[in-house]
Amino acid sequence: MRIRVAVAAGVLLATQTAVAAAQRTGDRAQLVFTISGAYIDGKGLWAVPNQSLQEGGFQTDLALSRSIQNTIGAALAATYYPANNFGLSAEAFLLGLGYDDSCRVTSSDNSARIVQVCANIDQQDKSAAAAAFTVGGILRVASREFISPFARASVGLAVTNQSSLLTEGVASNGALLAIYEDDAGTRVRPTFGLGLGATMVLSRGYHLRWEVRDNIVGIERVTGPTTGLSQNPPHETARKHLFSVLLGLDVILERQRGRRY
């Protein structure tokens, strides 16, 4: 009889414990500040294989190209989650957008000065400061769990201090010569972002965040040769997909407590 009572008590205690565990939930981050570091993958931007230039009675043929460099970036973001799974985010993302130029002489009857300028262009490594300012939405799942996956979409403007068209070099006498000019002046372009990632709980006040993102940036690219030196080249705005990997820290400024019973 005592054995039956003990077994029944054990079953009842186990049942109550399981129910309590099922009812218990973790905290949900509601207002989050995020600081992240990023690696941004570069890619080709434009190429002009048949640029002919006349100077001093000589015709010099050049093959010119420009690529976007691989770079390191950083991001600051604030996110508010008015609902369990949906959040609104604002972010400033340092993209870099430095350029790596290539110039090669393809003819034999050449201007010495243009050859020198081409050699200088080929050695150039142009760093740049570019930032994307965006707003968007985040959809997350398992917001109260140890690991919470999410997807994001954002839209905004990218601002850079470096022209993607201007191409110039220095001759041996120190003179600066422009192959392509850029008189437009504006370096503000639309940008979009699509990302997938997850957060992992470090403590009640901090989460670790990682994300893979496609940064779709509008960048002007040269589409063909000019008829002479120091001219604006034919160009268009191209949508470039700059993929990045971000690793960051979430600081939880406000959270919704879970059930403790």
LUMPAMAR-867410 format. One record per residue: x, z, y negated of N, C-alpha, C in turn. Coordinates in steps of 0.001 Angstrom, whole numbers, padded with zeros to 6 digits, always signed. Atoms other than C-alpha are relative to their C-alpha. Layout:
! residues N
XZYXZYXZY;...
//
This chain:
! residues 261
+000834+000000+001205+000000+000000+000000+000866+000000-001252;-000899-000062+001157+002805+000950-002401+000737-001323-000183;-000698+001287+000088+004570-002317-001556-000891-001030-000662;+000936+000944+000619+001450-004323-002474-000135+000246-001492;+000114-000342+001423+001127-002474-005804+001254-000454-000756;-001257+000391+000659+004813-003107-006605+000084-001516-000148;-000035+001463+000072+004508-006832-005783-000950-000501-001077;+000984+000414+001014+001366-007168-007923+000505+000285-001405;-000552-000337+001321+003070-005388-010823+001112-000965-000385;-001088+000945+000268+006090-007675-010505-000528-001364-000388;+000601+001289+000328+003921-010803-010516-000605+000027-001388;+000620-000125+001322+001994-009574-013570+001055+000006-001102;-001068-000060+001003+005231-008782-015470+000647-001370-000188;-000610+001326+000097+006714-012190-014624-000909-000982-000735;+000960+000871+000666+003540-013936-015773-000027+000252-001497;+000011-000338+001423+003490-012068-019087+001283-000470-000698;-001276+000445+000570+007190-012860-019645+000010-001508-000212;+000041+001460+000116+006627-016564-018986-000911-000432-001140;+000925+000338+001083+003657-016663-021367+000653+000272-001356;-000667-000338+001254+005666-014919-024084+001086-001013-000331;-001053+000996+000226+008561-017359-023611-000589-001325-000440;+000646+001258+000385+006177-020300-023864-000505+000057-001429;+000519-000144+001346+004719-018911-027083+001117+000092-001048;-001094-000164+000939+008135-018242-028653+000511-001368-000449;-000544+001250+000539+009394-021043-030947+001106+000311-000991;-001091-000176+000945+012501-021513-033093-000420-000270-001426;+000247+000286+001412+012753-021810-036857+000003-001513-000240;+000019+001418+000397+012074-025154-038555+000582-000137-001394;-000614+000239+001299+014342-026351-041373-000991-000735-000897;+000976+000595+000911+012213-027194-044411+000653-000607-001247;-000751+000520+001139+014624-027664-047363+001476+000040+000362;-001350+000132-000546+018088-028929-046464+000902-000706-001008;-001062+000673+000758+021257-029768-048398+001087-000408+000983;-000947+000535-000977+023730-031970-046514+001223-000568-000695;-001249+000616+000425+027382-032824-047108+000634-000643+001227;-000474+000758-001156+028895-035511-044852+001255-000789-000349;-001084+000962+000076+032054-037484-044263-000385-001215+000826;+000429+001229-000668+031804-041101-043103+001174-000946+000210;-000873+001155-000215+033779-043946-041601-000866-001243-000130;+000796+001193+000291+032547-047338-042874+000770-001222+000465;-000638+001172-000582+033339-050529-040984-000064-001171-000974;-000046+001148+000888+034455-053539-043047-000346-001296+000716;+000260+001322-000573+033812-057252-042535+000341-001079-001015;-000302+001112+000886+034474-060709-043983-001067-000171-001063;+000935+000181+001105+032890-061498-047358-000155-001474-000366;+000088+001431+000306+033746-065091-048339+001323-000687+000296;-001187+000810-000255+036206-067925-047660-000191-001368-000642;-000026+001341+000597+037095-071122-049576+001257-000695+000523;-001192+000604-000602+039418-073271-047446+000547-001214-000744;-000366+001275+000625+039643-076234-049849-000006+000077-001525;-000071-000130+001450+040352-075001-053395+001194-000800-000546;-001043+000838+000603+042317-077688-055324+000122+000319-001481;-000254-000344+001398+043946-076873-058685+001065-000924-000570;-000931+000878+000696+045733-079118-061196+000746+000806-001066;-000803-000636+001045+048616-077793-063312+001357-000687-000080;-001301+000606+000220+051677-079491-064836+000210-001292+000760;-000121+001251-000727+050946-082782-063155+000038+000148+001505;-000014-000247-001448+050864-081186-059705-001392+000441+000467;+001228-000494-000630+047892-080624-057396+000373+000974+001102;-000264-001045-000991+047980-077409-055393-001287+000321+000723;+001169-000302-000828+045566-076879-052530+000176+001385+000630;-000050-001375-000503+044744-073302-051522-001129+000258+000989;+001035-000568-000866+042840-071562-048751-000133+001473-000371;+000228-001361+000497+041335-068355-050170-001082+000688+000819;+001046-000774-000681+039358-065584-048489+000060+001451-000453;+000095-001421+000368+038209-062032-049128-000817+000731+001055;+000694-000850-000971+037196-059262-046703-000254+001380-000601;+000283-001389+000374+035619-055832-047181+000805+000904+000932;-000879-000866-000778+038050-053136-046035-000780+001068+000775;+000437-001237-000625+037407-050409-043507+000360+001154-000932;-000266-001072+000957+037178-047197-045488-000645+001313+000445;+000577-001330-000197+036348-043499-045539-000914+000301-001179;+000945-000326+001058+033320-042300-047501-000509+001424+000113;+000603-001327+000010+031287-039199-048272-001416-000105-000544;+001402+000024+000423+027628-038382-048852-000484+001406-000329;+000715-001219+000354+025576-035679-050536-001489-000320+000020;+001430+000283-000145+021876-035439-049706-000814+001285-000064;+000978-001087-000026+018852-033219-050198-001259-000526+000684;+001174+000423-000764+015876-033382-047830-001034+001110+000015;+001119-000941-000081+012478-031725-047980-000977-000493+001054;+000935+000324-001074+010168-031645-044959-001350+000654-000299;+001323-000570+000257+006544-031177-046099-000826+000149+001275;+000697-000069-001290+005403-031707-042509+001010+000300+001099;-000851-000392-001107+006755-030760-039126+001033-001071+000346;-000869+001073-000467+008254-034172-038342+000426-000984-001076;-000289+000991+001039+008423-036059-041665+000659+000668-001194;-000701-000524+001155+010847-035518-044544+000279-001067-001034;-000367+000869+001114+011711-037016-047936+001424+000345-000412;-001419-000230+000234+015376-037488-048784+000494-000780-001217;-000724+000669+001078+017550-038359-051814+001492+000170+000279;-001403-000042-000419+021218-039225-051307+000888-000789-000953;-001079+000745+000657+024411-040281-053105+001088-000205+001053;-000908+000358-001088+026751-042114-050714+001152-000814-000572;-001187+000708+000456+030327-043113-051647+000411-001004+001073;-000237+001072-000968+030831-046484-049917+001412-000576-000047;-001324+000589+000118+034214-047610-051233-000053-001446-000454;+000059+001441+000273+033874-051434-051043+001303-000542-000589;-001264+000609+000366+037572-052191-051424+000155-001355+000679;-000136+001365-000499+038740-055777-050803+001431-000293+000449;-001273+000494-000508+041538-057382-048834-000005-001518-000153;-000023+001433+000309+042456-060870-050162+001064-000731+000810;-000957+000878-000670+044203-063758-048430+000088-001308-000766;-000215+001277+000669+045738-066843-050067+001121-000743+000712;-000994+000825-000707+047602-069695-048362+000042-001382-000639;-000185+001339+000559+049049-072901-049837-000071-001011+001140;+000209+000975-001081+047927-075921-047772+000511-001392-000343;-000517+001318+000396+049583-078807-049694+001510+000091-000216;-001465+000039+000157+053206-079925-050234+000435-000275-001434;-000335+000338+001390+053150-081188-053870-000659+001038-000899;+000646-001177+000562+052587-077884-055662+000596+000416-001347;-000449-000681+001210+052784-076093-058998+000685+001309+000398;-000752-001209-000355+055436-073372-058743-000744+001262-000438;+000698-001195+000497+053370-070953-060860-001198+000334+000869;+001157-000276-000849+050241-071329-058722+000449+000514+001367;-000538-000497-001272+052329-070841-055570+000372+001478-000126;-000360-001404+000222+053675-067582-057036-001237+000885-000112;+001248-000756+000141+050189-066430-058000-000686+000160+001354;+000614-000061-001327+048891-067254-054511+000696+001045+000864;-000744-000984-000782+051679-065189-052928-000345+001416-000440;+000373-001318+000503+050765-062259-055179-001396+000400+000452;+001358-000278-000471+047067-062528-054280+000014+000407+001465;-000050-000270-001430+047952-062530-050591+000505+001409+000306;-000543-001346-000210+049729-059169-050995-000916+001097-000551;+000832-000992+000672+046926-057469-052901-000887+000762+000974;+000890-000891-000739+044985-054543-051489-000817+000758-001041;+000792-000497+001120+042142-053725-053895-000939+001119+000435;+000922-001097-000230+040596-050298-053666-001115-000064-001035;+001140+000026+000920+037251-049702-055340-000795+001285+000149;+000929-001123-000037+034752-046999-056172-001410-000560-000053;+001385+000471-000066+031227-047896-055074-000862+001111+000585;+000911-001045-000463+028292-045563-054607-001403-000554+000121;+001393+000372-000207+024787-046039-053258-000881+001219-000277;+000955-001069+000323+021968-043929-054714-001355-000410+000579;+001185+000416-000749+018942-043993-052427-001004+001139+000144;+001062-000929-000400+015638-042320-051610-000644-000589+001253;+000604+000518-001221+013811-042568-048312-000712+001071+000798;+000720-000898-000889+012016-040980-045415+000745+000220+001296;-000616-000369-001280+013157-039217-042242-001098+000427+000962;+000924-000388-001064+011194-038953-039017+000809+000713+001081;-000746-000779-000985+012430-036204-036667-000928+000483+001103;+000753-000553-001126+011331-034892-033293+000692+001285+000442;-000526-001281-000502+011802-031475-031664+000668+000789-001123;-000595-000595+001195+012342-029943-035103+000356+001469+000173;-000294-001414-000226+012436-026388-033699+000961+000222+001160;-000877-000121-001166+014782-027148-030819+001470+000026-000406;-001441-000084+000236+018554-026756-030486+000558-001340-000468;-000373+001349+000413+019011-030542-030773-001260-000739-000444;+001166+000688+000556+016643-032563-032964+000388-001414-000423;-000289+001386+000395+016920-036401-033027-000840-000403-001216;+000738+000485+001159+015857-038300-036144+000317-001471-000243;-000210+001364+000484+015495-041788-037637-000300-000008-001493;+000211+000036+001441+015731-042646-041334-000057-001440-000506;-000002+001267+000740+015015-045521-043728+000088+000348-001480;-000195-000320+001415+016103-045617-047372+000159-001278-000807;-000150+001133+000912+016216-047906-050401+000558+000537-001311;-000570-000457+001264+018156-047744-053665+000876-001060-000630;-000912+000885+000726+020935-049226-055782+001440+000370+000332;-001434-000192-000190+024659-049699-055125+000713-000417-001278;-000753+000240+001230+027033-049520-058108+001479-000015+000345;-001428+000106-000282+030669-050671-057948+000778-000354-001254;-000854+000308+001147+033576-050927-060404+000890-001210+000247;-000865+001111-000373+035152-053935-058659-000829-001264+000204;+000682+001279-000178+034041-057578-058920+000339-000585+001366;-000223+000655-001290+033593-059349-055596+000348-001474-000171;-000310+001404+000277+034250-062728-057305+001369-000177-000653;-001239+000132+000761+037191-062160-059664+001208-000040+000936;-001198+000175-000819+040378-063455-058028+001139-000418-000913;-001093+000268+000906+043630-063307-059989+001297+000558+000558;-001299-000438-000455+047341-062885-059433+001023-000099-001112;-001068-000054+000984+050636-062414-061263+001123-000932+000432;-001142+000879-000263+053360-065066-061507+001299+000785-000137;-001291-000688+000026+057073-064245-061330+000423+000416-001397;-000335-000377+001378+057308-064119-065154-000928+001076-000562;+000913-001063+000419+054580-061451-065296-001312-000477-000562;+001253+000528+000545+051800-063758-066506-001132+000140+001017;+001177-000149-000840+048320-063020-065135-000809-001284-000033;+000752+001252-000094+046433-066083-063910-001204+000205+000913;+001237-000141-000775+042821-066102-062725-000318-001301+000719;+000514+001141-000759+041802-068471-059942-001506-000083-000192;+001440-000088+000234+038157-067308-060174-000267+001093-001030;+000443-000983+000982+036571-065527-063138-001359+000565+000415;+001328-000572-000192+033478-063323-063207-000491+000512-001337;+000518-000354+001327+031611-063241-066521-001338+000724+000062;+001340-000598-000114+028403-061749-065158-000017+001426-000505;-000085-001371+000496+029477-058175-065807-000779+001018+000823;+000808-000969-000742+026723-056529-063757+000508+000176+001421;-000435-000309-001358+027784-054796-060559-000950+001011+000629;+001047-000837-000575+024499-053142-059627-000842-000877+000908;+000711+000809-000975+022828-054441-056484-000910+000894+000849;+000872-000784-000886+019940-053313-054226+000699+000314+001316;-000554-000392-001293+020825-051497-051031-001093+000649+000845;+000950-000573-000951+018909-050439-047922+000790+000695+001106;-000664-000710-001088+019750-048084-045083-000942+000281+001153;+000728-000343-001219+018574-047639-041489+000938+000831+000875;-000888-000874-000750+019945-044758-039423-000679+000698+001157;+000419-000805-001141+019660-042898-036128+001018+001112+000194;-000927-001101-000198+021128-039484-035437-000687+001218+000588;+000546-001248-000527+020561-035878-034458+000663+001168-000714;-000572-001241+000507+021104-032343-035709+000114+000997+001145;-000216-001034-001016+022419-029424-033648+000146+001343-000705;-000002-001321+000637+021877-025759-034503+001356+000674+000191;-001202-000823-000055+025048-023849-035372-000341+001467-000196;+000495-001350+000276+023298-020778-036773-001324-000143-000725;+001290+000076+000689+020092-019889-038602+000128-000743-001330;-000162+000610+001305+021567-021210-041848+000720-001333-000019;-000809+001223-000011+023601-024214-040689-000300-000831+001241;+000129+000960-001093+023132-027335-038561+001142-001014-000103;-000937+001117-000046+025680-029922-037474-000805-001287+000081;+000746+001256+000046+024515-033488-038233+000938-001173+000275;-000725+001262-000166+025730-036866-036946-001010-001141-000105;+000896+001137+000229+024328-040295-037729+000772-001309+000070;-000487+001375+000045+024971-043990-037117-000941-000767-000921;+000844+000608+001023+023753-046041-040079+000421-001439-000284;-000208+001369+000476+023391-049685-041083-000284-000009-001499;+000143+000077+001449+024031-049924-044844-000088-001478-000388;+000234+001410+000351+022558-053227-046044+000154-000125-001505;-000369+000022+001409+024215-053954-049392+000030-001443-000501;-000072+001309+000630+023743-056942-051693+001324-000164-000737;-001319+000228+000602+027211-058304-052611+000130-001483-000323;-000205+001393+000359+028054-061496-054485+001194-000578+000756;-001094+000667-000707+030164-063976-052529+000150-001430-000523;-000298+001361+000425+031871-067247-053472-000492-000963+001077;+000555+000959-000963+030177-070259-051853+000709-001349-000005;-000682+001286+000042+032518-073116-052825+001102-000009-001037;-001123+000076+000929+035540-074270-054864-000455-000302-001425;+000209+000375+001396+035783-074708-058630+000762-001303-000291;-000694+001235+000383+037045-077778-060497+001290+000279-000761;-001216-000337+000722+039869-075885-062229+000243+001488-000024;-000366-001407+000107+041532-072584-063062-000960+000768-000906;+000717-000946+000883+039775-069555-064603-001444-000407-000257;+001414+000341+000109+036221-070701-063927-000831+000946+000863;+000914-000740-000858+033194-068884-062592-000307-000844+001229;+000250+000807-001190+032887-070032-058972-001486-000034+000340;+001375-000050-000522+029567-071015-057373-000126+001200+000932;+000129-001237-000778+028213-067870-055770-001469+000319+000256;+001331-000483-000348+025206-066125-054281+000110+001459+000426;+000036-001378-000481+024143-062601-053342-000293-000006+001499;+000151-000064-001454+024604-061972-049619-000309+001435+000418;+000304-001316-000563+023173-059070-047605+001016+000299+001096;-001028-000350-000959+026077-057435-045795-000378+001290+000722;+000301-001166-000822+025553-054994-042927+001294+000793+000211;-001181-000845-000105+028164-052257-043333-000356+001220+000840;+000351-001088-000909+027888-049969-040329+000913+001202-000244;-000762-001225+000247+028977-046354-040755-000379+001072+001018;+000222-001188-000827+029307-043183-038688+000203+001213-000902;-000059-001175+000860+028558-039935-040547-000017+001268+000826;-000012-001328-000598+029361-036372-039520-000090+001008-001133;+000217-000883+001133+028043-033614-041733-000510+001373+000379;+000488-001367-000146+026884-030059-042235-001270+000166-000813;+001263-000331+000671+023277-029116-043061+000022+001469-000417;+000186-001364+000486+022816-026024-045217-001500+000210-000173;+001450-000232+000006+019307-024668-044632-000335+000924-001162;+000366-000786+001173+017993-023504-048013-001357+000678+000170;+001321-000576-000253+014455-022862-046790-000429-000377+001409;+000428+000282-001369+013040-022592-043293-001344+000669+000271;+001264-000571-000456+009721-021937-041615+000258+000722+001306;-000319-000806-001193+009993-019118-039090-000890-000375+001162;+000768+000237-001205+008904-019688-035534-000675+001263+000502;+000654-001159-000603+006799-017414-033363+000997+000793+000826;-000942-000869-000690+008647-014408-031900-000627+000743+001164;+000687-000753-001051+006110-013317-029284-000371-000923+001136;
//
